[in-house]
Amino acid sequence: MQKYFLLLTFISLLPHTLFAQDFEADFWTAQWLKYRKPKISNNGKVYQDYNNRNELDIKSKKYLSKKLNNYNFLNDPMMEDYLYQNLMEVFPTDLVLPGRYKDLNIQIIKSTELNVFSTHDGSIFITTGLLSLIENEDELEAILAHEVAHLVLDHNLKQYKTHKTTTTIGNIIDTAAMTAAAVNAEKKNYSLTNSYIATVVAGTLSNNATAAIQQVIGASYSRNDETAADKIAQEWLITQGKDKHALGRVLERAGKHYTRSGSKEWTGLLDSHPSLKKRLKKLEYISSEPNPDYRFQRMVVPSLQALATIEIHNRNFELASELLDKIIASQWPTEEAYLLKANISRHLQNTNKSNKDALALLNIENQDFINFKPEREQEKGLLFLRMEEYSKALAAFEACERYLVLRFKETQEYNKEQLIWTRQMIARCKTFTNKQTSN
């Protein structure tokens, strides 16, 4: 390892143009040599700043551990593997730098925030919110290349040394968790499942903690650092023969998203960055439509699903509906997408047509649609009740009861409140049907 460091030291002292002509280094090694030549001590050793690196590694690991304990990450092995494939496309070689990890890690945070950041230990964190804005693999890899640039250029270490703080990861996340619990307690739960509750609490927690944590782990970068990362990401796209406007397109879309949401402060991807207009100008961005990428849209369905769940809880029904439409339009629609789409329709409209359309969504049959049968029947029952079709409502609630009992026998999962409520609805429907019969 020391010999490798000495070789990098020797190469870094050479003019960069000479290096480009005589050495066949990979793209990222060239960027390191161009932007981040190591400091050289009198004995010729690469300056590694072990103490600060060690502190950063400890804080990064604590962040990862706390997030895991609070269920903030989206756990879908297929989607994670897909992101790793794209990450390896961006960073395919083992770039061994002084005091650094050679393997990169990627995690998906359940959050509506449009954000991506990296930690010194080689972890890249991307939110479901940002993934929902990305339309194809070129755009995804542009975002990943931007983060790899931060890692290669040691921006975390630079910012950590500049803005050291005594605040701990645990304090930030614990405070955010209490805030999330309070916020979610005030909101009526539109959920029908326990997984829904876990998702919305995790989403609120992520939004509350992210900005403060990024400061602690050195991931709140300066404008100059962001400009350098933008430039390198675009250079990577060009060298790979990919769409050089991919990064600019995501940034432009993020700006439109914040404008649409009425947010007074841009956070996450655009927080404390150079102004969007300046960033796009430096990228020489030309607005254009993205190339359709159906493989990408299929692979990110789990992320869209988690985000739609959070948006429904936040009453952002229009955004949630658009996300669910994306899922339904993909070749891998989910049972829950149809269920939530019907749920949104019931909360926003009450016409004969809208109720029938919602029932049509719930009646779509698929051999894989077996996990939410009680919830689907519950939605049907509520729709039939508002249409005053009491016998059909009764049949739906009785089916819901049977599925709940069956679920308990098969999985030992027992939702006492849901079962009690269902049986109450059965009793009420019987009263309605008896009155209709007597009349």
N, C-alpha and C positions, 0 to 999 in steps of 0.2 A: 504494500500500500504506500509506504514512504517513497519508494522508487517512482511510483506513479505520480505522486504529488510533486516530486522534484522535476519530473518530465514536464508536467503542466507549468511549473514555475519557469523552466527554461523556455518553453514555447511562448509563455505569456510575455517574455521580455523581447520577443521578436516582433518586428512590424507586422500588423495584422494582414496587410496586403501580401507580404511574403508568405505568411502562414496559409493564406487562401490559395496561393499558387502551388506550394510545395507539399501540403499535407492534405490528406483526404479525411478530414475530421467530419463527424456527423453534424447536423444542423445545430443541436443544442450545445455541443462542446464549443463550436464556433461562437455562439452567442455568449457563453460564459467568458471566453477569452476576450471578446470584444467589449463587454459591459462590466465585467466583474473580475478584472485581473487581481489576483490575490496579493495581499500585502506581504512583503518579503522582509524578514528580520536579518540581522547581520550575519547569522550563520546559514542563510539561504533557505530556511524552512518556511513553509507556507503558514501564514498567520491564521489560526483556526478559531480563536475565541471560544475555547472549550467551556468556560464557565457560563457564558450567556447562552450558548447552544444547549447545554445541559438543562438550564432553567427552562428554556423554551420547550424542550422535549418533554419535560415533566408536566408542564402546564398543558401541552397538547394532548398528552395521554389522559390527564385528568378530565379534560373537556370531553374526549371520546367516551370515557367511562361514565361520566355523569349523563351524557346524552343517551347512552345505551340503557342506563337505569331508569330514565324517564320516558322511554319508548318514543324518542323523537325521530328515530330513523325508520324509513320505509323499508320493510324487509320483504324483498321479492328477488330470490336468487337469479331468475332468468333475466330480469331487467338489470340487476347489478352486473351480471356477466356481459350483457350487451354494452353497458357503459365501459367496462374494462376492455372490451374489444376495441372500442373507439379510443380509449386512453392509450392503449398499446400502439395504435396506429399513429398517435401523436408523438409518443415517447417510447419507441421500440427498443432502444438500447440501454444498457446499464451505464449510466453516466455517474462515475464515482468521483465525487468532489470532496474536498477536505471536510471531515466531520459530518458528512451527510449520508442519508439513506439512499440506496439505489432503487428500491422498489416503491412504487406509488400506490396509494390506497384511495378509494373513492366511496363516498357515502351520500345517500339521499336524505335530506331533511324534510320532514312534513311541515311545510310552511307556505303561506300565501305570498310571502315576501319574494321579490325577484332578486336572488342573491346567489353568489358562488364565491368561495374563498378557500384558501389553503393554509395548512399549518406546517411548521418547520420540519416535522417528522415525515413529510411527504403525503399527507392526507389532503384530499380535495373534497369539499362539501358543497353540494349543489342542491338547491331547494326545488320542491315540486312546483312552486310558483314560476321559477325561471324555466324549468323544463317544459311547462305548458306553453311558453312563448316560442320555443324552438320548433322549426318546421322540418328540418332535414339534418342529415349527418354532417354536412359541411358546416352548418351553424353550430352544431354540438361540438365538433372538433375545434372550431374557432374559439369557443369559450374555454375548452380544455387547454388549448395551446396558450391562451392568455394566462391561465393559472399556472401552467408549467413554467412559463416565463418568470412569474413571481418567485417560484421555487428555485429555479436555476440561478437567478440573479440575487438570491439571498435577501429578498425584500422583507421577509418576516424578521430576520435578525436585525436588519437595519432599523426597522420601525420599533422593534422591542427595545433596543438600546436607547432610542430617542425618547420613547414615551413609557418608561418603566413605571409600573403602578403596584401598590401593595394590595389592591383588590384581588380576591381569590376567585377561582372558577366556581367553587362550591357556593360562595355567598351570592354570586350573580344568579346561578341557576336555581338555588333555593328560593330567592326572592321572586324570581320570575315564575316559579311553580306556584307560589302562594297567590300571585297576581292572576295567573291563568285560572286557578280554581275559583277565585272570586268572580272573575269575568264570566266564566262559563256557568256559574251558579245563578247568575242574574238572567241568563238567556233560557228560554224554553227549549227543551230538547226535542228536536224534530226526529230524533233517531228511533230506529226500530231494533238496533243491534248494539251489543257491547263493543264491537270493533269500531263502530261509529263514535262512541264516547271517547275511546282511547285516541282516535285520530284527531278529533277537534281539540281535546285538551293539549295534545302534543303540538298541534299547530299553533295554538295561542302561546304556549310556553316558548316555542322557537322564536316567534316574532318578538316576544318580550326580552329575550336574552341575547340575541345574536349580536347586535351592535356593540354592547358592552364587552362581550367575550372577545370579539375581534380585536378590540383595543388591547386586551390583556395578552393575547397570543401573537401580537405583532401583525395581524391581518388587516389592519386599517391603514391602507397604503396612501402614500403621498400622491399628489397629482402627477409629479414627474415619473414616479414608479408606474402609475397607471398608463401614462402615455407611452413609456418604454414597452410595457407588456402588450399594449394594443399594436404597436409597430411590429414587434416580434411575431405576434400571432398572425398578423396579415402576411408577413414575410414567409412564415411557414406555409400558409395556404397557397401562396404563389409558387413556392418551390415544389409543392406536391401536386400542382396542376388543379387545385380546387378553386371554388368560387371566392375570389379575393374580397368580395363585398359581404361575405357571410357574417362577419363580426359586426359590421356596420348595420346590417339589417336587424340583428337581434337588439342592438342598442336603440335603433330607431323605434322598433316595436315596443321596447320597454318604456321609452318616453311617451308613446301614445297611450300605453296602459295606465301610466300614472296620471296623465291628463284626463283620461276617461274616468278614472276613479275619483277625481277631484282632490287628490292628495296635494297638500300644500308643500310637503317636503318629500323629495325623492330619496328613497333609502335603498340599501342593498347594492345592487349592481351600479346604480348611478350616485350613490351617496359619497360625498366628499371627493368625487372624481372631477376631472375637468368638465366644463359644461358640455352637454350633449352636442350642441352645435359645433363647438371647437373640436371635439373628438371625431365627429363625422368628417369635418373638414380635413383634419390631419390624415385620416384614412382615405381621403379622396373618394368618399362614398357616393355612389350613384344608386338612387332608389330603384329597386326592381323587385319583381315577384320571385319567390323562391321556387326552385325545382321541386315538384311533388316527390315525396319519399314515403311510400306506403309502408315499407319495412320499419322505418323509424316510428311512424304513427302507431303501428301495432305494438312495438316494443315498449313504448312509454305509457301504455294504457294503465298500468298500476299506479303510476304517478298522477295521471289525470284523474283517476278514480279517487285517490286520497285527497287531492286538492278540491275536487267537486264536493266532497263530503264536508270539508272545512268551510267552503264558501256557502253551502246551504245553511250551516249552523250560524254563519255570520250574516244571514239574510241577503246575501248577494246572489239572488236566485237567477238573475240574467246571466251572470258569469258562470255560475254552476251549470246552467242549462246548456251553454255553449260548449263547456268541457264535456258534458255527457253526450252531446251531439257528435263530438269528435270520436268518442269511444264507440258509439253506435255505428258511425260511418266506417270505422276500421273493420278489418276482417276478423277481429277478436272482440266482439262486443261482450260485455259482462252482464250477468243476471242482475247485479246490483245497480248497474247503469239504468236499466229499464225501470227498476223499482224506484230509484231516486228521481228519475225523470217524471214518472207518474205522481210521485209525492209533491214535486214542485208544481206540477199542473194543478193539483188539488188545492194547493195553497194560494195560487195566483188567479184561478178562474173557477167559475161555477156556472157553466152553460151546459146545455144538453150535449153539444158537440164536444166540448172540452172533457166532460166526464166520460163520454164514450171513447174518446182518443186515449185517455189515461187507462181505461180498462183494456183497450187494444194492446197497449204496451205491456200490461201485466199478463196478458194471455198469450204472449209470444212464447212458443214452446221450443226448447232446446234440450237435448239429452244431458247437457252439462249443467243446466239450471236446476240445481237440487239443494243449494245451501240456504236459500232465502224463501223457502216455500211458506213458512208461517207468516213472514212479513208481507209476502205478496198477497196472501189470502186476507190479511188484516187490511191492507190498502183497498182491496176489492170490496170488502165489507163496508168500509167507510164511504166509498163511492156509491155503492148500491143504496146505502142509507140516505144520502143526500138526494138520490133519485127516487126515493120512497119505494124502492123495490125490496120490500122487507124479507120476502121469502128467499131471495137471492142473497141478501145480506146475511141472513141466518145460516145459509149453506156455506158461505165463505168463512164466517167466524167458527162454525163447527169444524171445517177443514183446518183452520188455523190451530184450533185446540188439539186436533189429532196429530198434526205435525209437531207441535210443541212437546207433546207427550212422547212421540217417537224420537225426537231429538234428544230428549233426556235419557231414554233407554239406550240410544246408540252412543252418545257422547258424554253423558252425565252432566251436560250443560243445562242448568235450570234457571230460568228467569221467572221467579215467583210473581212479581208484579205484572208481567206481561200475561201470564196464565190467568191470574185473578181478573185482570181487566177483560180478557177475552171471554171468560165465562160470564162476566157481568153483561157484556154485549150480547151474548147468546140469550140470556134471560130477557133482556130488553126487546130483542128482535122477536122472541116468542110472544111477548105481550102485544107487539105491533101486529103480528100475523093473526093472533087470536081475535084482535079487534076488527081486523079486515074481514075475517071469516064470519064473525057474528053480525057484521053490518051487511 
